[in-house]
Amino acid sequence: MRLDNAAKIYPVAGPGAVTPVFRLSVTLKDPIRYRQLNDALKRIVERTPYYQVYIRRGVFWYYLERHRDYPTLELLPDRPITSISLHRRREQLIRVLIRDRTIALDVSHVLTDGYGGMVFLGSLLVEYLRRLGHNVEPEQPLLNPTEPPDPEEYDDAYQRMYSRGVRPAVTLAPAYHVPGLAHVNRYRLIVGRMPLAAALAKAKERGATLTEYIVATKIAAIKDVHDEQLRRVITPQPSIIRIEVPVNMRRVYPTRSMRNFSLFVGPELDLSLGDYSFDQIVRRVHHDMQIQLDRNQLLRQISRNVGGERNRLVRVIPRPIKDAYMRHLRRTIGDRSYSGVVSNLGRFIVPKAAEEQIERIGFVLGPNSAYKVGVSVVSLGDELIVTIGSVVADRTVERNVFRRLAADGIPVIVTEA
């Protein structure tokens, strides 16, 4: 199976590089029963054969090949997230880890995005609870293990959405990055839990969606770091703070694809234009995101990404040369262009009967040495969970984010994971 368009950028990093992995987890009210969960995992993997794969190197492109083994349950370590190598032979690209009452799913972005991981974990949880005797059934978009895979599930939806002739997206100016030496092996998580209703009400009061409100909060937190650094350092820094915000394209272009199907918007703040109050930052983020979320604007990203892949010259260039060029693109289009990332997964998808068995959930982005500080957001019931992962020693950004939320009247309980 060919890699989808978004996945092609990930394998080009060298063997020592940290490849993008994310974690979703559920902590249940009762201890995990190993045999029932293992049987459920095998059943769900049989239902999703496009996830039972490993990466291979071809002459012109990387590709995925079916693995002869099933993923097995592993002990959940004390690390915030595990690494999945794209260079170890026959490495599984999903990993299911358990301890006490927690089931964690670590997923390589080569396979899918947060939505695909959430559907997989939700389907696994439902099948596990059914095997324990609970009266719970999978509801759309969760997968029914008695049904065969729909071919659309392993479709590269970017190719379907591609339109010839659309002007590609432009390269963005470099963005500001928080200072500090990145240590990806010392990844730290700070988790804030708060009432979802309170956060939604505050976002609405400021004329923004929840995602826009969280993005504005992070921009304000980074701006405080930038302003303090500017007072102490004479060397000029890029004055644009731009946040990468993944967009689930299934909301724009309906598809059952379980592979990657996300694009990005990049709300920004140009500090060379003067100072901004928090209300001004929220308004700027709101209007930026509304404009960039326009379907035609999103098509420009697909035009750039898929159009380059379809170029006849590019297709016949040997893979090692492509790797070097793709690494350059990753630096210029990705790492250099954004100050950080905010990924809002939305409501964790499980039936109500399954939700009653869950004590808490988690969503963690993997470490990123370029962005340094990432924010992941997910909700279940009336609880909103905001997790900030950092690879730098300084905790100012995390502190500023949660102080801002608390100052806005949202009751936040902050813990270190």
Secondary structure as UniProt FT lines:
FT   TURN            5..6
FT   HELIX           7..9
FT   TURN            11..12
FT   TURN            15..16
FT   STRAND          21..28
FT   HELIX           34..47
FT   HELIX           49..51
FT   STRAND          53..57
FT   STRAND          62..66
FT   STRAND          73..75
FT   TURN            89..90
FT   STRAND          94..99
FT   TURN            100..101
FT   STRAND          102..108
FT   TURN            109..111
FT   HELIX           114..131
FT   TURN            132..133
FT   TURN            140..141
FT   TURN            145..146
FT   HELIX           151..154
FT   HELIX           157..161
FT   TURN            164..165
FT   HELIX           184..186
FT   STRAND          188..195
FT   HELIX           196..205
FT   TURN            206..207
FT   HELIX           210..232
FT   STRAND          240..248
FT   HELIX           249..251
FT   STRAND          262..265
FT   STRAND          268..270
FT   HELIX           271..273
FT   HELIX           278..292
FT   HELIX           295..310
FT   HELIX           312..316
FT   HELIX           319..329
FT   HELIX           330..334
FT   HELIX           335..337
FT   STRAND          340..347
FT   HELIX           352..355
FT   TURN            356..357
FT   STRAND          358..365
FT   TURN            369..371
FT   STRAND          373..380
FT   TURN            381..382
FT   STRAND          383..390
FT   HELIX           396..407
FT   TURN            408..409
FT   STRAND          413..416
//
